[in-house]
Amino acid sequence: MQAYMAVAAAPAPPASLTLLPRTTTVIRDRERFDAAVPVAPLVLRHGAGVKHKAVVVMGATGTGKSRLAVDLALRFGGEVINSDKMQIHSGLDVVTNKVTEEECAGVPHHLISVARPDDEFTAADFRREAARAAAGAVERGRLPIIAGGSNSYVEELVEGDGRAFRERYECCFLWVDVDLEVLRGFVARRVDEMCRRGLVREVAAAFDPRRTDYSRGIWRAIGVPELDAYLRSRGDGADEEERARMLAAAVAEIKLNTFPARVPPSTARLRGLTRIGAGPPRRRHGGV
């Protein structure tokens, strides 16, 4: 594991990846290489009986998980495996805040838009497909980095199927943390930015007045059910002033529902989470 830290240019390379996410080191390094060119991929070599390495990035909505995952992949030659339940589904790219091609920065991403909008993609489905993606990354000499906001997916991956994933991989769990008031402000600004990018238009284009169930597939995504009343008002004879009021109320509800509870997974096997403080250098660039 010395090779990992040599790439990160840490002053005193620790012996294990589990010691990597010291807040001061991670935040300082990130500020230096925000505009840097990607380093050459790090080929992982493992001796007989040695587990492969995997990183799992978790955290509340808006803390910068996607950005951190890309940064880690650029540093350590990794591939990102999405663990966000809504981004698994195709469509509604703005609503679900999927990473853009530019944001991917050339890093391969897996399990984004692989299920149809109405499909149920269970935790067991995720475990199977994520394990397959991780195995493919390892075969290519890359570091699997699982990143997203769906803790139930992650817990199924590392604990399900007789803990097969944990038997094969030495996992480093990172929890991206941030002050609640800072996060509240960022979430509000991000929702406003998503509206400017076309969130309302995107939901309107997919709106079906016959749909009343928002408990399945991508239709559960925050931003879809909140706009239902506003979109139905188009055919209800509501005047422009009333519709503007309804839209403002819907956007306020989206912000409220997007602001998350900042609670790490409680499962015993994930209690070794390492917290990373999302300080000013990270907030400047935003994140998912």
C-alpha positions as CSV (number, residue, x, y, z in Angstrom):
1,M,0.0,0.0,0.0
2,Q,3.0,2.3,0.0
3,A,2.4,2.9,-3.7
4,Y,-1.0,4.5,-3.0
5,M,0.5,7.2,-0.8
6,A,3.5,7.8,-3.0
7,V,1.1,8.9,-5.7
8,A,-0.8,11.1,-3.3
9,A,2.5,12.8,-2.3
10,A,1.8,12.5,1.4
11,P,4.7,13.5,3.7
12,A,4.8,10.1,5.5
13,P,3.2,7.3,3.6
14,P,1.1,5.1,5.9
15,A,1.1,1.3,5.6
16,S,-2.5,0.9,4.7
17,L,-5.2,2.6,2.6
18,T,-7.4,2.7,5.6
19,L,-5.1,5.4,6.9
20,L,-5.4,7.5,3.8
21,P,-8.4,9.7,4.5
22,R,-6.9,11.9,7.2
23,T,-8.9,15.1,6.7
24,T,-6.0,17.5,6.7
25,T,-4.1,15.5,4.1
26,V,-7.1,14.9,1.8
27,I,-8.4,18.4,1.7
28,R,-4.9,19.9,1.2
29,D,-4.1,17.6,-1.6
30,R,-7.4,18.2,-3.3
31,E,-6.9,21.9,-3.4
32,R,-3.5,21.5,-5.1
33,F,-4.7,19.2,-8.0
34,D,-8.1,20.6,-8.8
35,A,-6.9,21.7,-12.3
36,A,-4.1,19.1,-12.6
37,V,-3.9,16.6,-15.5
38,P,-4.7,13.0,-14.5
39,V,-1.8,10.9,-13.4
40,A,-1.0,7.7,-15.1
41,P,-3.2,4.8,-13.9
42,L,-1.9,3.0,-10.9
43,V,-1.6,-0.8,-11.6
44,L,-2.5,-2.7,-8.5
45,R,-0.4,-5.8,-7.9
46,H,-1.5,-8.4,-5.3
47,G,0.3,-11.4,-3.9
48,A,-1.2,-14.7,-3.3
49,G,-3.9,-14.5,-0.6
50,V,-3.8,-10.7,-0.5
51,K,-7.2,-9.0,-0.9
52,H,-7.8,-6.5,-3.6
53,K,-8.5,-2.9,-2.5
54,A,-11.8,-1.0,-2.9
55,V,-12.9,2.4,-1.7
56,V,-16.5,3.2,-0.7
57,V,-17.5,6.9,-0.7
58,M,-20.6,7.8,1.2
59,G,-22.2,10.9,2.7
60,A,-25.3,13.1,2.7
61,T,-26.7,14.7,-0.5
62,G,-24.6,17.7,-1.5
63,T,-21.4,16.8,0.3
64,G,-19.3,16.2,-2.8
65,K,-19.2,12.4,-3.1
66,S,-19.1,12.3,-6.9
67,R,-16.3,14.9,-7.1
68,L,-14.3,13.1,-4.4
69,A,-14.7,9.8,-6.2
70,V,-13.4,11.3,-9.5
71,D,-10.5,12.9,-7.7
72,L,-9.6,9.6,-6.0
73,A,-9.9,7.8,-9.4
74,L,-7.6,10.3,-11.0
75,R,-5.0,10.0,-8.2
76,F,-5.0,6.2,-7.9
77,G,-6.1,4.9,-11.3
78,G,-9.6,4.0,-10.4
79,E,-13.0,3.4,-11.9
80,V,-16.2,4.8,-10.3
81,I,-19.2,2.5,-9.6
82,N,-22.4,4.5,-8.9
83,S,-24.4,3.5,-5.9
84,D,-27.1,6.1,-6.1
85,K,-30.6,4.5,-6.5
86,M,-32.0,7.1,-8.8
87,Q,-28.9,7.5,-11.1
88,I,-29.2,3.8,-11.8
89,H,-32.2,4.6,-14.0
90,S,-32.1,6.1,-17.4
91,G,-33.7,9.6,-18.0
92,L,-34.1,12.7,-15.8
93,D,-30.4,13.5,-15.8
94,V,-30.9,16.9,-14.3
95,V,-33.3,15.8,-11.6
96,T,-31.0,13.0,-10.5
97,N,-27.9,15.1,-10.9
98,K,-25.9,12.6,-12.9
99,V,-22.3,13.4,-13.6
100,T,-21.7,15.0,-16.9
101,E,-19.0,13.9,-19.4
102,E,-16.9,16.9,-18.3
103,E,-17.3,16.1,-14.6
104,C,-16.2,12.5,-15.3
105,A,-12.8,13.8,-16.4
106,G,-12.1,10.7,-18.4
107,V,-12.8,8.4,-15.4
108,P,-14.9,5.3,-16.4
109,H,-18.2,5.3,-14.6
110,H,-20.4,2.2,-14.1
111,L,-24.1,1.6,-13.2
112,I,-25.4,4.9,-14.5
113,S,-28.6,4.8,-16.6
114,V,-28.5,1.0,-16.8
115,A,-32.2,0.4,-15.7
116,R,-35.3,1.6,-17.4
117,P,-37.3,4.4,-15.7
118,D,-40.0,2.1,-14.3
119,D,-37.8,-0.8,-13.4
120,E,-37.2,-1.9,-9.8
121,F,-33.5,-2.2,-9.3
122,T,-33.2,-4.0,-6.0
123,A,-30.3,-4.1,-3.5
124,A,-29.6,-7.6,-4.7
125,D,-29.5,-6.4,-8.3
126,F,-27.0,-3.8,-7.3
127,R,-24.8,-6.2,-5.3
128,R,-24.6,-8.5,-8.4
129,E,-23.9,-5.7,-10.9
130,A,-21.5,-3.7,-8.7
131,A,-19.5,-6.9,-7.9
132,R,-19.2,-7.5,-11.6
133,A,-18.1,-4.0,-12.3
134,A,-15.5,-4.1,-9.5
135,A,-14.1,-7.4,-10.7
136,G,-13.8,-5.8,-14.2
137,A,-12.0,-2.8,-12.8
138,V,-9.5,-5.1,-10.9
139,E,-8.9,-7.1,-14.1
140,R,-7.9,-3.9,-15.8
141,G,-5.5,-3.0,-12.9
142,R,-7.8,-0.3,-11.6
143,L,-9.1,0.6,-8.2
144,P,-12.9,0.1,-7.7
145,I,-14.4,3.2,-6.1
146,I,-18.1,2.8,-5.1
147,A,-19.8,6.2,-4.6
148,G,-23.3,7.4,-4.0
149,G,-25.9,8.2,-1.5
150,S,-27.8,4.9,-1.1
151,N,-26.5,3.2,2.0
152,S,-28.8,0.3,1.6
153,Y,-27.1,-0.6,-1.6
154,V,-23.6,-0.3,-0.1
155,E,-24.6,-2.4,2.9
156,E,-26.0,-5.1,0.7
157,L,-22.9,-5.1,-1.4
158,V,-20.5,-5.6,1.6
159,E,-22.7,-7.7,3.8
160,G,-24.9,-9.7,1.4
161,D,-24.2,-13.0,-0.3
162,G,-22.3,-14.3,2.7
163,R,-20.0,-11.2,2.7
164,A,-18.4,-12.4,-0.5
165,F,-17.4,-8.8,-1.4
166,R,-15.6,-8.3,1.9
167,E,-13.9,-11.7,1.5
168,R,-12.4,-10.5,-1.8
169,Y,-11.8,-6.8,-1.1
170,E,-10.1,-4.8,1.7
171,C,-12.6,-1.9,1.9
172,C,-11.8,1.7,2.9
173,F,-15.1,3.4,3.9
174,L,-15.1,7.2,3.6
175,W,-18.0,9.4,5.0
176,V,-17.9,12.9,3.6
177,D,-19.1,15.3,6.4
178,V,-20.0,18.9,6.4
179,D,-21.5,21.4,8.8
180,L,-25.3,21.3,8.6
181,E,-25.8,25.0,8.0
182,V,-23.1,25.0,5.3
183,L,-24.8,22.0,3.7
184,R,-28.3,23.6,3.9
185,G,-27.1,26.7,2.0
186,F,-25.3,24.6,-0.6
187,V,-28.3,22.4,-1.2
188,A,-30.6,25.4,-1.7
189,R,-28.2,26.9,-4.2
190,R,-27.8,23.6,-6.0
191,V,-31.6,23.2,-6.4
192,D,-31.7,26.7,-7.8
193,E,-29.0,25.8,-10.3
194,M,-30.7,22.6,-11.3
195,C,-33.9,24.6,-12.0
196,R,-31.8,26.9,-14.2
197,R,-30.4,23.9,-16.0
198,G,-33.9,22.7,-16.8
199,L,-35.2,20.6,-13.9
200,V,-38.8,21.8,-14.3
201,R,-38.7,21.4,-18.1
202,E,-37.3,17.9,-17.8
203,V,-40.0,16.7,-15.3
204,A,-42.7,18.4,-17.4
205,A,-41.5,16.5,-20.5
206,A,-41.8,13.2,-18.7
207,F,-45.0,14.1,-16.9
208,D,-48.0,11.7,-17.4
209,P,-51.2,12.9,-15.8
210,R,-52.3,9.3,-15.5
211,R,-49.5,8.6,-13.1
212,T,-50.4,8.7,-9.5
213,D,-47.8,6.3,-8.0
214,Y,-44.5,7.9,-7.3
215,S,-43.1,5.0,-5.3
216,R,-41.4,3.1,-8.1
217,G,-38.4,3.5,-10.3
218,I,-37.0,6.9,-11.2
219,W,-40.3,8.6,-10.4
220,R,-39.3,8.5,-6.7
221,A,-36.6,11.0,-7.4
222,I,-36.8,14.2,-5.4
223,G,-38.1,16.8,-7.8
224,V,-40.7,14.6,-9.5
225,P,-43.6,14.1,-7.0
226,E,-43.1,17.7,-5.7
227,L,-44.0,19.1,-9.1
228,D,-47.1,17.0,-9.7
229,A,-49.6,19.6,-8.5
230,Y,-48.0,22.4,-10.4
231,L,-47.9,20.4,-13.6
232,R,-51.5,19.3,-13.2
233,S,-52.5,22.9,-12.8
234,R,-51.9,23.5,-16.5
235,G,-55.2,21.8,-17.2
236,D,-57.1,23.0,-14.2
237,G,-57.6,26.6,-15.3
238,A,-55.2,28.1,-12.7
239,D,-54.1,31.6,-13.7
240,E,-50.4,32.6,-14.1
241,E,-50.1,34.1,-10.6
242,E,-51.5,31.0,-8.9
243,R,-49.2,28.7,-11.0
244,A,-46.2,30.9,-10.1
245,R,-47.1,30.5,-6.5
246,M,-47.4,26.7,-6.9
247,L,-44.1,26.5,-8.6
248,A,-42.4,28.4,-5.9
249,A,-43.9,26.1,-3.3
250,A,-42.8,23.1,-5.2
251,V,-39.2,24.3,-5.4
252,A,-39.2,25.1,-1.7
253,E,-40.4,21.5,-1.0
254,I,-37.7,20.1,-3.3
255,K,-35.1,22.0,-1.2
256,L,-36.6,20.8,2.0
257,N,-36.7,17.2,0.8
258,T,-33.2,17.3,-0.6
259,F,-31.7,18.5,2.6
260,P,-30.8,15.2,4.2
261,A,-30.2,13.8,7.7
262,R,-26.5,13.6,8.2
263,V,-26.4,10.1,9.7
264,P,-23.8,7.5,8.7
265,P,-24.8,3.8,8.3
266,S,-25.4,2.2,11.7
267,T,-24.5,-1.4,10.6
268,A,-21.8,-2.8,12.8
269,R,-19.6,-3.7,9.9
270,L,-19.4,-0.1,8.7
271,R,-18.6,1.5,12.0
272,G,-15.0,1.9,10.9
273,L,-16.1,4.8,8.7
274,T,-13.4,7.5,8.3
275,R,-15.0,11.0,8.2
276,I,-13.7,13.6,5.7
277,G,-14.5,17.2,6.4
278,A,-15.8,18.9,3.3
279,G,-14.2,22.3,4.0
280,P,-14.0,25.5,1.9
281,P,-11.8,24.0,-0.9
282,R,-14.5,21.4,-1.6
283,R,-17.5,23.7,-1.2
284,R,-16.0,26.1,-3.7
285,H,-16.5,23.4,-6.4
286,G,-19.7,21.8,-5.2
287,G,-20.6,18.2,-5.4
288,V,-23.2,15.5,-5.2
